[in-house]
Amino acid sequence: MASLRDQLQGLVYSTEHGRTCPQCRQPEADCICDQLADQARLAALDGVVRIRRETSGRKGKGVTTLSGVPLAEAELKTLLKELKKLCGTGGALKEGVLEIQGDHRDKLKAALETRGFKVKLAGG
């Protein structure tokens, strides 16, 4: 982790370009940090989509999570929208993991396999 001096040393605002990204030092309009993070996430995947049902930290409410989907962030959002519509429930996208309310593992597995993904049911 960078020291406080290193963190405060970067340029935050420029009268020429406006706000700048503290990581890559480019104007916010030209910042590529999100693209680089998305490419790093995609490179770490093994090509298998894991579907799991989780209740921990959700006050007993069941949520179906899909992790390891090898798509970019924008494509994940459209996929999530289609899957939520298929299941008739809500959901969210958090750090590359799709969350769909309720237990819909079988529906989601069938839908993803028809789209050509390799799917595994993980967990209990």
C-alpha positions as CSV (number, residue, x, y, z in Angstrom):
1,M,0.0,0.0,0.0
2,A,1.3,3.4,-0.9
3,S,2.2,5.8,1.9
4,L,0.1,8.9,2.7
5,R,2.6,11.1,1.1
6,D,2.4,9.1,-2.2
7,Q,-1.4,9.2,-2.1
8,L,-1.5,13.0,-1.7
9,Q,1.2,13.7,-4.2
10,G,-0.9,13.1,-7.3
11,L,-2.7,15.7,-9.4
12,V,-6.5,15.7,-8.8
13,Y,-7.6,18.7,-10.8
14,S,-6.2,20.6,-13.7
15,T,-7.5,23.8,-15.2
16,E,-6.6,22.5,-18.6
17,H,-8.4,19.1,-18.5
18,G,-10.6,19.3,-15.3
19,R,-10.7,16.3,-13.0
20,T,-8.0,13.6,-13.5
21,C,-7.8,10.0,-12.4
22,P,-5.5,9.6,-9.4
23,Q,-4.2,6.2,-10.7
24,C,-3.4,6.7,-14.3
25,R,-3.1,10.6,-14.2
26,Q,-5.2,11.0,-17.3
27,P,-8.3,13.2,-17.6
28,E,-11.4,11.3,-16.4
29,A,-12.8,11.2,-19.9
30,D,-9.7,9.4,-21.1
31,C,-9.2,7.1,-18.1
32,I,-8.6,3.5,-18.9
33,C,-8.4,2.1,-15.4
34,D,-11.8,0.4,-15.6
35,Q,-10.9,-1.3,-18.9
36,L,-7.6,-2.6,-17.4
37,A,-9.4,-3.9,-14.3
38,D,-12.0,-5.7,-16.5
39,Q,-9.2,-7.3,-18.7
40,A,-7.4,-8.5,-15.6
41,R,-10.6,-10.0,-14.2
42,L,-11.3,-11.8,-17.5
43,A,-7.7,-13.1,-17.7
44,A,-8.1,-14.7,-14.3
45,L,-11.2,-16.7,-15.2
46,D,-11.1,-20.4,-16.1
47,G,-14.1,-20.4,-18.5
48,V,-16.5,-22.2,-16.1
49,V,-19.6,-20.4,-14.8
50,R,-20.3,-21.4,-11.2
51,I,-23.9,-21.2,-10.0
52,R,-24.3,-21.2,-6.2
53,R,-27.1,-20.5,-3.7
54,E,-26.1,-18.3,-0.8
55,T,-27.9,-17.1,2.3
56,S,-25.0,-15.8,4.5
57,G,-25.2,-12.2,5.3
58,R,-28.6,-11.7,3.8
59,K,-30.8,-12.4,6.9
60,G,-31.8,-15.8,5.7
61,K,-32.9,-14.7,2.2
62,G,-31.7,-17.0,-0.6
63,V,-29.8,-15.5,-3.5
64,T,-28.4,-17.3,-6.5
65,T,-24.9,-16.1,-7.5
66,L,-23.2,-16.6,-10.8
67,S,-19.5,-16.2,-10.8
68,G,-16.8,-16.7,-13.5
69,V,-18.9,-15.4,-16.4
70,P,-16.4,-14.6,-19.2
71,L,-18.0,-11.4,-20.4
72,A,-17.0,-7.7,-20.2
73,E,-18.8,-5.4,-17.7
74,A,-21.3,-4.0,-20.2
75,E,-22.2,-7.4,-21.5
76,L,-22.6,-8.7,-17.9
77,K,-25.2,-6.0,-17.3
78,T,-27.3,-7.0,-20.4
79,L,-27.0,-10.7,-19.5
80,L,-28.2,-9.9,-15.9
81,K,-31.2,-8.0,-17.3
82,E,-32.2,-11.0,-19.4
83,L,-31.7,-13.5,-16.6
84,K,-33.7,-11.3,-14.2
85,K,-36.5,-11.1,-16.8
86,L,-36.4,-14.9,-17.2
87,C,-36.7,-15.6,-13.5
88,G,-39.1,-12.7,-12.8
89,T,-37.1,-11.4,-9.9
90,G,-34.6,-8.7,-9.0
91,G,-30.9,-8.9,-8.9
92,A,-27.6,-7.0,-8.9
93,L,-24.1,-7.0,-10.4
94,K,-21.4,-6.7,-7.7
95,E,-17.7,-7.0,-8.6
96,G,-18.2,-9.3,-11.6
97,V,-20.7,-11.6,-9.7
98,L,-24.3,-11.7,-10.8
99,E,-26.8,-12.0,-8.0
100,I,-30.4,-13.0,-8.6
101,Q,-32.9,-13.1,-5.8
102,G,-34.3,-16.5,-4.9
103,D,-33.3,-20.1,-5.8
104,H,-33.3,-20.3,-9.6
105,R,-30.2,-22.6,-10.2
106,D,-31.9,-25.0,-12.6
107,K,-33.5,-22.2,-14.8
108,L,-30.2,-20.3,-14.9
109,K,-28.2,-23.4,-15.7
110,A,-30.4,-24.2,-18.7
111,A,-30.4,-20.7,-19.9
112,L,-26.7,-20.3,-19.8
113,E,-26.0,-23.7,-21.4
114,T,-28.2,-22.6,-24.4
115,R,-26.0,-19.5,-24.7
116,G,-22.9,-21.7,-25.0
117,F,-21.4,-21.3,-21.5
118,K,-19.9,-24.2,-19.6
119,V,-21.9,-24.3,-16.3
120,K,-21.3,-26.0,-12.9
121,L,-23.6,-26.1,-9.9
122,A,-21.4,-25.3,-6.9
123,G,-22.1,-25.5,-3.2
124,G,-25.1,-27.1,-1.5
